[in-house]
C-alpha cells in the first residue's frame, strides 16, 4: 500500500465589497486506502483590487489558490513532514511508539 499526499483548500474568507480573498484555510492529507493523518494551516492575504494580477473570488480556481499557498509554504518540506507523521502513527518503531496514559485503578465513572 502506498501513502499519498493531497492538498485541499478547506475554506476561503473574502472581502464582500471587492471579492478579494483575505484568508485561505488549507489541509494536507497523507493517506493510504484505510488510514489518514493531516497537517493544516491558514494563509492571510492583503489583496489589492487595483493590481493587474488581482483575481476576484468568483473567478478563482482551486489550482490558483493552491499556487498562492505553495508560494508561501515550503510544499516539499510539509509533504515530508506529513508523511513522517503518518509513518510515526501507523508504522511505529521502538523509539516512536504511540504512548497511552492513565491509571488502571481509576475508571472513567470514578473520575466524574
C-alpha contacts under 8 A as a table, 3 or more apart, distances in Angstrom:
res1	aa1	res2	aa2	distance
1	X	32	X	6.49
1	X	33	X	7.66
2	X	32	X	5.96
3	X	30	X	6.34
3	X	31	X	5.21
3	X	32	X	4.65
3	X	83	X	7.65
4	X	29	X	7.89
4	X	30	X	5.50
4	X	31	X	5.49
4	X	32	X	6.41
5	X	28	X	6.73
5	X	29	X	5.34
5	X	30	X	4.45
5	X	31	X	6.57
5	X	79	X	6.71
5	X	82	X	7.97
5	X	83	X	7.65
6	X	28	X	5.65
6	X	29	X	5.07
6	X	30	X	6.61
7	X	26	X	7.25
7	X	27	X	5.92
7	X	28	X	4.56
7	X	29	X	6.41
7	X	66	X	7.85
8	X	26	X	5.74
8	X	27	X	5.30
8	X	28	X	6.38
8	X	29	X	7.93
9	X	12	X	7.74
9	X	24	X	7.21
9	X	25	X	6.09
9	X	26	X	4.47
9	X	27	X	6.43
9	X	62	X	6.93
9	X	65	X	7.68
9	X	66	X	7.31
10	X	24	X	7.76
10	X	25	X	5.37
10	X	26	X	5.21
10	X	27	X	6.63
11	X	24	X	6.06
11	X	25	X	5.09
11	X	26	X	7.14
12	X	21	X	6.55
12	X	22	X	7.61
12	X	23	X	5.76
12	X	24	X	4.83
12	X	25	X	6.38
13	X	21	X	5.76
13	X	22	X	5.71
13	X	23	X	5.03
13	X	24	X	6.63
14	X	19	X	5.76
14	X	20	X	5.35
14	X	21	X	4.12
14	X	22	X	5.19
14	X	23	X	6.92
14	X	57	X	7.21
15	X	18	X	5.91
15	X	19	X	5.25
15	X	20	X	5.34
15	X	21	X	6.39
15	X	22	X	6.72
16	X	19	X	5.47
16	X	20	X	7.73
18	X	49	X	6.87
18	X	56	X	7.17
19	X	56	X	4.89
19	X	57	X	4.91
19	X	58	X	7.45
20	X	47	X	5.64
20	X	48	X	7.56
20	X	49	X	6.90
20	X	54	X	7.79
20	X	55	X	7.18
20	X	56	X	5.38
20	X	57	X	6.05
21	X	24	X	7.43
21	X	45	X	6.82
21	X	46	X	7.85
21	X	47	X	6.67
21	X	56	X	7.44
21	X	57	X	6.43
22	X	44	X	5.68
22	X	45	X	4.60
22	X	46	X	5.90
22	X	47	X	6.74
23	X	42	X	6.77
23	X	43	X	5.59
23	X	44	X	4.48
23	X	45	X	5.83
24	X	42	X	5.44
24	X	43	X	5.05
24	X	44	X	6.50
24	X	45	X	7.95
24	X	65	X	7.94
24	X	69	X	7.98
25	X	40	X	7.50
25	X	41	X	5.91
25	X	42	X	4.43
25	X	43	X	6.57
26	X	40	X	5.60
26	X	41	X	5.49
26	X	42	X	6.14
27	X	38	X	6.68
27	X	39	X	5.76
27	X	40	X	4.20
27	X	41	X	6.54
28	X	38	X	5.46
28	X	39	X	5.18
28	X	40	X	6.03
28	X	79	X	7.52
28	X	82	X	7.47
29	X	36	X	6.80
29	X	37	X	5.91
29	X	38	X	4.42
29	X	39	X	6.66
29	X	82	X	7.29
30	X	36	X	5.63
30	X	37	X	5.44
30	X	38	X	6.00
30	X	82	X	6.12
30	X	83	X	6.06
30	X	86	X	6.53
31	X	34	X	7.27
31	X	35	X	5.55
31	X	36	X	4.25
31	X	37	X	6.55
31	X	86	X	7.68
32	X	35	X	5.62
32	X	36	X	6.72
35	X	90	X	7.99
36	X	86	X	7.18
37	X	82	X	7.28
37	X	85	X	7.38
37	X	86	X	5.86
38	X	82	X	6.33
39	X	82	X	6.40
43	X	69	X	6.99
47	X	54	X	7.06
48	X	51	X	5.48
48	X	54	X	6.53
49	X	54	X	5.64
49	X	55	X	7.96
50	X	54	X	7.12
51	X	54	X	5.33
55	X	59	X	6.31
55	X	60	X	6.58
56	X	59	X	5.58
56	X	60	X	6.70
57	X	60	X	5.50
60	X	64	X	6.49
60	X	65	X	7.08
61	X	64	X	5.26
61	X	65	X	6.45
62	X	65	X	5.14
62	X	66	X	6.07
63	X	66	X	5.12
63	X	67	X	6.28
64	X	67	X	5.02
64	X	68	X	6.57
65	X	68	X	5.11
65	X	69	X	6.46
66	X	69	X	4.95
66	X	70	X	6.06
67	X	70	X	5.10
67	X	71	X	6.13
68	X	71	X	5.20
68	X	72	X	6.83
69	X	72	X	5.47
69	X	73	X	6.16
70	X	73	X	5.29
70	X	74	X	6.65
70	X	75	X	5.77
71	X	74	X	7.81
73	X	78	X	7.90
74	X	77	X	5.43
74	X	78	X	6.24
75	X	78	X	5.30
75	X	79	X	6.18
76	X	79	X	5.15
76	X	80	X	6.18
77	X	80	X	5.07
77	X	81	X	6.09
78	X	81	X	4.88
78	X	82	X	6.15
79	X	82	X	5.27
79	X	83	X	6.18
80	X	83	X	5.19
80	X	84	X	6.13
81	X	84	X	5.07
81	X	85	X	6.13
82	X	85	X	4.90
82	X	86	X	6.11
83	X	86	X	4.98
83	X	87	X	6.18
84	X	87	X	5.07
84	X	88	X	6.10
85	X	88	X	5.06
85	X	89	X	6.24
86	X	89	X	5.24
86	X	90	X	6.01
86	X	91	X	7.77
87	X	90	X	5.25
87	X	91	X	4.91
87	X	92	X	6.74
88	X	91	X	5.61
88	X	92	X	5.00
88	X	93	X	7.46
88	X	96	X	6.22
88	X	97	X	7.45
88	X	98	X	7.96
89	X	92	X	6.09
89	X	97	X	7.85
89	X	98	X	6.82
92	X	95	X	7.71
92	X	96	X	5.38
92	X	97	X	4.93
92	X	98	X	7.11
93	X	96	X	5.13
93	X	97	X	5.90
94	X	97	X	5.86
102	X	106	X	7.85
103	X	106	X	5.69
104	X	107	X	7.39
106	X	110	X	6.29
106	X	111	X	7.01
107	X	110	X	5.36
107	X	111	X	6.58
108	X	111	X	5.18
108	X	112	X	6.77
109	X	112	X	5.64
